[in-house]
Amino acid sequence: MITMKDIVLEGAKVLRQKAEPVTFPLNDELKQTALEMREYLINSQDDELAEKYKLRPGVGLAAPQINLSKQLIAVYVADYDEEGNPVEPLLDEILINPQIISHSVQQTALKDGEGCLSVERDVPGLVPRARRLKVRYQDLEGQTHEMKLSGFLAIVLQHEIDHLNGIMFYDHIDPIHPLEAKPEWQLI
């Protein structure tokens, strides 16, 4: 089981490297790692488990964040009904060798900024992202898929794909006007 002790923090060399493509077929160890990355995200969003294992909540995890320079991402974005009960997740996927093949010109940003499991400090600032994107990736069996995402889900995927390219979210923040949104941005 992956816990916070397995997550490398900013300053680690692996977080600034371009991750290596994954070749198929996957070996059992890499498959298991991918499933454990997904499991971390699910557990981190469960209040009881998060407290028990001292997990910081996350919706995405890239292999470089666990000191593995591979193009592998897990995303799990839970969804809840009106009473706060979990329902079918908005996004639950393991993406291997993901590539953004198209994106909108329109930009979006989270009005409260982004956070990262590999960054233990608060980094104020808006992170401009494409509002919509189309991603091509492979699953655990090597099958190729395409997915269209928008809004928050598009932001999550861009954040994780950045990790595969050695980019941290705060690299996108305007150093002079970190909290200033351009009029055409959609803040969510």
C-alpha positions in Angstrom: 0.0 0.0 0.0 1.3 3.4 -1.0 1.3 6.0 1.8 2.7 9.5 2.2 6.2 8.1 3.0 6.3 6.8 -0.6 5.6 10.2 -2.1 8.7 12.2 -3.1 8.6 16.0 -2.3 9.6 19.0 -4.4 13.3 19.2 -4.9 13.5 15.5 -5.8 15.4 15.1 -9.1 12.8 12.7 -10.5 10.1 15.4 -10.4 12.0 17.5 -12.9 12.8 14.8 -15.4 10.9 13.7 -18.4 9.4 10.3 -17.5 10.3 7.3 -19.7 7.6 5.7 -21.9 6.1 2.5 -20.7 6.5 -0.6 -22.9 4.1 -3.5 -23.2 3.3 -6.0 -22.0 3.5 -4.6 -18.5 5.3 -6.7 -16.0 3.4 -7.7 -12.8 5.3 -5.3 -10.6 4.4 -2.2 -12.7 0.8 -3.4 -13.0 0.7 -3.7 -9.2 2.2 -0.3 -8.8 -0.4 1.3 -11.0 -3.2 -0.4 -9.0 -1.7 0.8 -5.7 -1.5 4.3 -7.1 -5.2 4.2 -7.8 -5.8 2.6 -4.4 -3.9 5.5 -2.7 -6.3 8.0 -4.3 -9.4 6.1 -3.3 -8.2 5.7 0.3 -7.1 9.3 0.5 -10.7 10.4 -0.2 -12.1 8.2 2.5 -12.0 10.2 5.7 -11.6 7.2 8.0 -8.8 5.6 6.0 -7.1 9.0 5.3 -7.0 9.6 9.0 -5.9 6.1 9.9 -3.0 6.1 7.5 -2.3 9.9 7.6 -2.9 10.3 3.8 -3.2 13.7 2.2 -6.2 13.7 -0.1 -5.5 13.6 -3.8 -7.4 13.1 -7.1 -4.3 12.3 -9.2 -1.0 10.6 -8.8 1.8 10.4 -11.3 4.6 7.7 -11.2 7.4 10.3 -10.7 5.7 11.3 -7.5 6.5 7.8 -6.1 10.1 8.1 -7.5 9.3 6.0 -10.6 10.3 7.7 -13.9 7.6 6.1 -16.0 4.7 7.6 -18.0 2.0 6.3 -15.7 -0.9 8.2 -14.0 -3.8 7.2 -11.8 -6.8 9.5 -11.4 -9.8 9.1 -9.2 -12.3 11.9 -8.8 -15.1 10.8 -6.5 -18.7 12.1 -6.9 -21.4 12.3 -4.3 -25.2 12.6 -4.2 -27.2 15.3 -2.4 -26.8 13.5 0.9 -23.1 13.2 0.6 -23.1 9.5 -0.2 -20.5 8.3 -2.8 -21.8 7.4 -6.3 -20.2 6.4 -9.5 -16.8 8.4 -9.7 -16.5 11.2 -12.2 -13.2 9.8 -13.4 -11.5 6.6 -12.4 -8.7 5.7 -14.7 -5.1 4.5 -15.0 -3.4 6.1 -18.0 -0.2 4.9 -19.5 1.8 7.0 -22.0 -0.9 9.7 -22.0 -0.6 12.5 -24.6 -2.7 15.6 -25.0 -3.7 15.4 -28.7 -5.8 18.6 -28.8 -7.0 21.3 -26.4 -9.1 24.4 -26.4 -7.7 27.9 -26.7 -10.1 28.9 -23.9 -8.4 28.7 -20.5 -9.6 27.9 -17.0 -8.1 27.8 -13.5 -9.1 26.8 -10.0 -10.1 30.0 -8.2 -8.4 28.6 -5.0 -5.3 27.5 -6.9 -3.9 24.0 -7.2 -2.2 21.7 -4.7 0.0 18.7 -5.1 0.9 15.7 -2.9 4.6 16.4 -3.6 4.3 20.0 -2.4 3.8 20.4 1.4 3.6 24.2 1.3 0.8 26.5 0.3 1.5 28.1 -3.1 -0.9 30.9 -3.8 -1.7 31.7 -7.4 -3.9 30.8 -10.4 -2.7 28.0 -12.7 -3.9 28.6 -16.2 -5.0 25.4 -18.0 -6.8 24.5 -21.2 -10.6 24.4 -20.5 -11.1 21.3 -22.7 -8.7 18.6 -24.0 -8.5 15.3 -25.7 -6.1 12.7 -24.4 -4.8 9.5 -26.0 -3.5 6.8 -23.6 -3.1 3.1 -23.1 -4.7 1.0 -20.4 -3.0 -1.7 -18.3 -3.5 -4.2 -21.2 -1.9 -1.8 -23.8 -5.2 -1.0 -25.5 -5.3 2.6 -26.9 -8.1 4.9 -25.8 -9.1 8.5 -26.3 -10.9 10.7 -23.8 -12.4 14.2 -23.9 -12.4 16.1 -20.7 -13.4 19.6 -19.6 -13.3 21.8 -16.5 -12.0 20.3 -13.3 -11.3 16.9 -14.9 -9.2 18.5 -17.6 -7.3 20.5 -15.0 -6.5 17.2 -13.0 -5.2 15.5 -16.1 -3.1 18.4 -17.2 -1.6 18.6 -13.7 -0.6 14.9 -13.8 0.7 14.9 -17.4 2.9 17.9 -16.4 4.5 15.6 -13.8 5.5 13.3 -16.6 7.3 16.2 -18.3 9.1 17.5 -15.2 6.7 20.4 -14.8 5.3 21.5 -11.4 2.0 23.3 -11.2 3.5 26.5 -9.8 5.7 26.8 -12.9 2.5 28.1 -14.6 1.8 30.8 -12.1 2.5 34.3 -13.2 5.3 35.4 -10.8 4.3 39.1 -11.0 0.5 38.8 -10.7 -0.1 35.3 -9.2 -3.7 35.9 -8.3 -4.8 37.9 -11.3 -7.1 36.1 -13.8 -7.3 37.2 -17.4 -10.9 38.3 -18.2 -11.3 35.4 -20.7 -10.4 32.7 -18.1 -13.2 30.6 -16.6 -12.5 30.3 -12.9 -14.0 27.2 -11.2 
